[in-house]
């Protein structure tokens, strides 16, 4: 239990995130050193890398021992399995290193073995994605991207259809132009044929040219000039394609992605609960500050006179209105907050009461009120029936 308490402590989570980032930086420095100066890497980087690997393996084994079966079926099982895969990669890398150390490093098979070990070591930089679990903002971004994959697929299908149709049209025009101008020996005609051939000589070339024109891969002016050499009709069609794609299609697709991302944010349970918890915590903290401001005598409570006095303050009334708490009847509001009818409001009563009163009446509030009303009516009918029976007995 003590081990689980340590592993679940927020300070350990921060320390773990720091180690993940440090490990990723060390791996990047290791790769950079090898790329710049060749093998072997500096001893300091080797030592740092091995030390961080040891800490990482120790962390995963500790969690596995402490959590037991919950390690593979708990809420964080995907991240735990991700860590297990990385540990297996570390073991494979260590095995490769031990195996290759006793062999001739100049042999082709040994070189391939060492390269495999380097690839596995570099793949450990993927652990940086574990930092996602420590940041709600990062998780939101990744969640929105993943939930937009289906939309992206159909967007790419539509773009490919558009590119294909236009490319077929332009390739047909280019093939006709090339056949007609084949016998023209003019140098300018030869140069024009080369340009047309390079841009629209085949379906694949036409698709490549059209995609570059709208994605920023190349200026579309040269592609348009080649079509104008063929025919003004194709040049005008190309201008329409550029205008339609850039001003209509791409902007529409952007709106679709934004809408998909917003819908994702609405239905992500963890993100919604975390965002709501932060809003509740922030509102409660502001209400505590407001209470301490009202309690100018530092008595830990406020009475009706203090409450009415501060509600006349424009800043206080504006904040209460922002919470959608009606302050027009200060006496009634004070009675609602004073749950024990002591004539004094303590900080817990003030904060909890304002948190319940803020905002519009919810469906739950209306159902509770209707239920209480039915109970009161039922009790009143029972009381009246009992009263009638007793009255008849007396008479």
C-alpha positions in Angstrom: 0.0 0.0 0.0 2.9 2.4 0.8 4.4 1.6 -2.6 1.1 2.3 -4.4 0.8 5.5 -2.4 4.2 6.6 -3.6 3.6 5.6 -7.3 0.2 7.4 -7.3 1.5 10.6 -5.6 1.4 13.7 -7.8 5.0 14.5 -7.1 6.0 11.1 -8.5 3.9 11.8 -11.6 5.8 15.0 -12.1 9.2 13.3 -11.5 8.2 10.5 -14.0 7.3 13.1 -16.6 10.7 14.8 -16.0 12.6 11.5 -16.5 10.7 10.8 -19.7 11.7 14.1 -21.2 15.2 13.8 -19.9 15.5 10.3 -21.4 14.2 11.5 -24.8 16.7 14.4 -24.8 19.6 12.0 -23.9 18.6 9.7 -26.8 18.4 12.6 -29.2 21.9 13.8 -28.0 23.2 10.3 -28.4 22.0 10.1 -32.0 23.3 13.5 -32.8 26.7 12.7 -31.4 26.9 9.5 -33.6 25.7 11.4 -36.7 28.3 14.2 -36.1 31.4 12.3 -34.9 30.6 8.7 -35.6 31.0 5.7 -33.2 31.6 5.4 -30.4 29.3 7.8 -28.6 30.7 9.9 -25.7 31.0 7.9 -22.4 28.9 10.5 -20.5 26.0 10.0 -22.9 26.3 6.2 -22.6 26.3 6.4 -18.8 23.3 8.8 -18.8 21.4 6.6 -21.2 22.1 3.4 -19.2 21.2 5.1 -15.9 17.8 6.4 -17.2 17.1 3.0 -18.7 17.7 1.4 -15.3 15.3 3.9 -13.6 12.7 3.3 -16.3 12.8 -0.5 -15.9 12.8 -0.2 -12.1 9.7 2.0 -12.3 7.8 -0.4 -14.6 8.8 -3.4 -12.4 7.8 -1.6 -9.3 4.3 -0.8 -10.7 3.9 -4.3 -11.8 4.8 -5.7 -8.4 2.6 -3.2 -6.5 -0.5 -3.3 -8.7 -0.4 -7.0 -9.6 -3.2 -8.0 -12.0 -4.6 -4.5 -11.9 -1.5 -3.5 -13.9 -2.9 -5.2 -17.0 -6.6 -4.5 -16.5 -6.8 -1.1 -14.7 -7.7 2.3 -16.1 -4.1 2.9 -17.3 -3.6 -0.5 -18.9 -2.8 0.9 -22.4 0.0 3.0 -21.0 1.2 0.1 -18.9 1.3 -2.2 -21.9 3.2 0.5 -23.8 5.8 0.5 -21.0 6.0 -3.3 -21.1 6.7 -3.2 -24.9 9.5 -0.6 -24.3 11.0 -2.8 -21.5 11.0 -5.8 -23.9 12.8 -3.6 -26.5 15.4 -2.7 -23.8 16.0 -6.3 -23.1 16.4 -7.1 -26.8 18.8 -4.2 -27.2 20.8 -5.4 -24.2 20.9 -8.9 -25.6 22.1 -7.6 -29.0 24.8 -5.5 -27.3 26.1 -8.4 -25.3 26.0 -10.7 -28.3 27.8 -8.3 -30.6 30.5 -7.3 -28.1 32.2 -10.6 -28.5 32.2 -10.6 -32.3 34.1 -8.8 -35.0 32.4 -5.4 -35.5 33.6 -5.3 -39.1 31.6 -8.3 -40.3 28.4 -7.5 -42.2 26.1 -9.6 -39.9 27.5 -8.0 -36.8 27.0 -4.5 -38.3 23.4 -5.4 -39.1 23.0 -6.6 -35.5 24.4 -3.4 -34.2 22.2 -1.3 -36.5 19.2 -3.2 -35.2 20.2 -2.4 -31.6 20.5 1.3 -32.5 17.1 1.3 -34.1 15.6 -0.2 -31.0 17.4 2.3 -28.8 16.1 5.2 -31.0 12.6 3.7 -30.8 12.6 4.3 -27.1 12.1 8.0 -27.8 8.5 7.0 -28.4 8.2 7.0 -24.6 7.9 10.8 -24.8 4.2 10.2 -25.7 3.6 9.1 -22.1 3.8 12.8 -21.3 0.3 13.0 -22.8 -1.2 11.4 -19.7 0.1 14.3 -17.6 -1.5 17.1 -19.6 -5.2 17.5 -20.4 -4.5 19.9 -23.2 -2.2 17.5 -25.0 -4.7 14.6 -24.5 -7.4 16.9 -26.0 -5.3 17.6 -29.1 -4.4 14.0 -29.7 -8.0 12.8 -29.0 -9.3 15.3 -31.6 -6.8 14.2 -34.1 -7.5 10.5 -33.7 -11.3 11.1 -33.9 -10.8 13.1 -37.1 -9.0 10.2 -38.9 -12.3 8.9 -40.4 -13.2 12.4 -41.6 -9.7 12.8 -43.0 -10.0 9.5 -44.9 -13.2 10.6 -46.7 -11.7 14.1 -47.3 -8.7 12.5 -49.0 -11.1 10.3 -51.1 -13.0 13.3 -52.3 -9.7 15.2 -53.1 -8.4 12.2 -55.0 -11.6 12.0 -57.0 -11.4 15.7 -57.9 -7.7 15.3 -58.8 -8.4 12.3 -60.9 -11.2 13.8 -62.9 -9.3 17.1 -63.7 -6.1 15.1 -64.4 -7.8 13.0 -67.0 -9.1 16.1 -68.7 -5.7 17.8 -68.8 -3.8 14.7 -69.8 -6.2 14.2 -72.8 -5.6 17.8 -73.9 -1.9 17.4 -73.4 -1.7 14.2 -75.5 -3.6 15.8 -78.3 -1.3 18.9 -78.2 1.8 16.7 -78.2 0.6 14.8 -81.3 -0.2 17.9 -83.3 3.0 19.7 -82.4 5.4 16.8 -82.9 6.4 17.9 -86.4 6.9 21.6 -85.6 10.7 22.1 -85.5 10.5 25.6 -83.9 12.7 25.9 -80.7 9.9 27.6 -78.8 7.5 24.7 -79.7 10.0 22.2 -78.6 10.4 23.9 -75.2 6.6 24.1 -74.8 6.3 20.4 -75.6 8.9 19.6 -72.9 7.0 21.7 -70.3 3.7 20.1 -71.3 5.2 16.7 -71.2 6.8 17.2 -67.8 3.5 18.6 -66.2 0.8 16.6 -68.0 2.5 13.8 -69.9 0.6 11.1 -68.0 -2.2 10.8 -65.5 0.3 10.4 -62.7 2.2 13.5 -63.7 -1.0 15.5 -64.0 -2.2 14.4 -60.5 1.2 15.3 -59.1 1.2 18.7 -60.8 -2.4 19.5 -59.6 -1.6 18.4 -56.1 1.5 20.5 -55.9 -0.4 23.5 -57.2 -2.9 23.6 -54.3 -0.7 22.3 -51.5 2.1 24.8 -51.8 4.6 22.3 -53.3 5.2 24.5 -56.3 4.0 27.8 -57.8 1.0 27.1 -60.0 2.0 29.7 -62.6 4.2 27.5 -64.6 1.6 24.7 -64.6 -1.0 27.2 -65.9 1.3 28.5 -68.6 1.8 25.0 -69.9 -2.0 24.6 -70.2 -2.4 28.0 -71.9 0.1 26.7 -74.5 -2.3 23.9 -75.2 -5.6 25.9 -75.3 -7.1 28.8 -73.5 -10.0 26.5 -72.5 -7.7 24.4 -70.4 -6.0 27.4 -68.9 -9.4 28.8 -67.8 -10.4 25.4 -66.4 -7.1 25.3 -64.4 -7.9 28.7 -62.9 -11.4 27.5 -62.0 -9.8 24.4 -60.4 -7.4 26.5 -58.3 -10.1 28.9 -57.2 -12.6 26.2 -56.4 -10.1 24.0 -54.5 -8.5 26.8 -52.5 -11.5 29.0 -51.7 -14.2 26.4 -51.5 -13.0 22.9 -51.0 -10.2 23.5 -48.5 -12.1 26.0 -46.4 -15.1 23.6 -46.3 -12.8 20.8 -45.2 -11.3 23.0 -42.5 -14.8 23.7 -41.2 -15.5 20.0 -41.2 -12.4 19.2 -39.1 -13.2 22.0 -36.7 -16.7 20.7 -36.2 -15.4 17.1 -35.7 -12.9 18.4 -33.1 -15.6 20.3 -31.2 -17.9 17.3 -31.2 -15.1 15.1 -29.9 -14.5 17.6 -27.0 -18.2 17.4 -26.1 -18.2 13.6 -25.7 -14.8 12.8 -24.1 -15.8 11.6 -20.7 -12.4 12.1 -19.0 -11.8 15.5 -20.5 -15.3 16.7 -19.6 -15.0 15.6 -16.0 -11.5 17.1 -15.7 -12.6 20.4 -17.2 -15.7 20.5 -15.0 -13.7 19.8 -11.9 -11.3 22.6 -12.7 -14.2 25.0 -13.2 -15.8 23.9 -9.9 -12.5 24.3 -8.1 -11.9 27.8 -9.6 -15.4 29.0 -8.7 -15.0 27.6 -5.1 -11.7 29.4 -4.7 -13.2 32.7 -5.9 -16.1 32.3 -3.5 -13.7 31.7 -0.6 -11.9 35.0 -1.5 -15.2 36.8 -1.7 -16.2 35.4 1.8 -12.9 36.6 3.4 -13.5 40.0 1.8 -17.0 40.2 3.4 -15.6 39.0 6.7 -13.8 42.2 7.5 -13.6 41.4 11.2 -11.9 38.0 10.6 -14.5 36.3 12.7 -14.9 33.3 10.3 -18.6 34.2 9.7 -20.7 36.9 8.2 -24.1 38.3 9.5 -27.0 39.7 7.6 -25.8 43.3 7.9 -22.4 42.5 6.4 -24.0 40.4 3.7 -26.4 43.2 2.6 -23.6 45.8 2.8 -21.3 43.9 0.5 -24.0 43.0 -2.0 -24.4 46.7 -2.6 -20.8 46.7 -3.9 -20.8 46.7 -7.7 -18.0 44.2 -7.9 -19.6 41.7 -5.6 -23.0 42.0 -7.2 -21.5 41.7 -10.7 -19.7 38.5 -9.7 -22.8 37.0 -8.2 -24.7 37.9 -11.3 -22.0 36.2 -13.4 -22.7 33.1 -11.4 -26.4 33.6 -12.2 -27.3 34.1 -8.5 -30.1 36.6 -8.0 -29.1 39.2 -5.5 -32.2 41.4 -5.7 -33.6 40.0 -2.4 -30.6 39.9 -0.1 -32.7 38.7 2.9 -34.0 35.7 1.0 -30.6 34.9 -0.3 -29.1 35.1 3.2 -31.8 32.7 4.5 -31.1 30.2 1.7 -27.3 30.2 2.5 -27.9 30.0 6.3 -28.8 26.3 6.3 -28.8 26.0 10.1 -30.9 29.1 10.7 -28.3 30.5 13.1 -28.4 34.0 11.7 -24.7 33.6 10.7 -23.1 32.2 7.5 -19.8 30.3 7.8 -17.4 29.8 4.9 -18.5 26.2 4.2 -22.2 27.3 4.1 -21.4 30.2 1.9 -19.3 28.3 -0.6 -21.5 25.2 -0.8 -24.7 27.3 -0.9 -23.4 29.5 -3.7 -22.2 26.5 -5.7 -25.7 25.0 -5.5 -27.5 28.2 -6.3 -25.3 29.3 -9.2 -26.6 28.9 -12.8 -30.0 28.2 -14.1 -32.4 25.7 -12.6 -31.5 22.2 -14.0 -33.7 19.3 -14.8 -32.5 17.6 -11.7 -33.6 20.5 -9.5 -37.0 20.6 -11.1 -37.5 16.9 -10.6 -36.4 17.1 -6.9 -38.9 20.0 -6.4 -41.7 18.1 -8.1 -40.9 15.0 -5.9 -40.9 17.0 -2.7 -44.1 18.7 -3.8 -45.8 15.3 -4.3 -44.6 14.1 -1.0 -45.9 17.2 0.7 -49.3 16.9 -1.0 -49.5 13.2 0.0 -48.6 14.0 3.6 -51.2 16.9 3.6 -53.9 14.5 2.3 -53.0 11.9 5.0 -53.1 14.6 7.6 -56.5 15.8 6.4 -57.9 12.3 6.4 -56.7 11.7 9.9 -58.2 15.0 10.9 -61.6 14.0 9.4 -61.6 10.7 11.2 -60.8 12.3 14.6 -63.4 15.0 13.9 -66.1 12.4 13.2 -65.2 10.5 16.4 -65.6 13.7 18.4 -69.0 14.5 16.8 
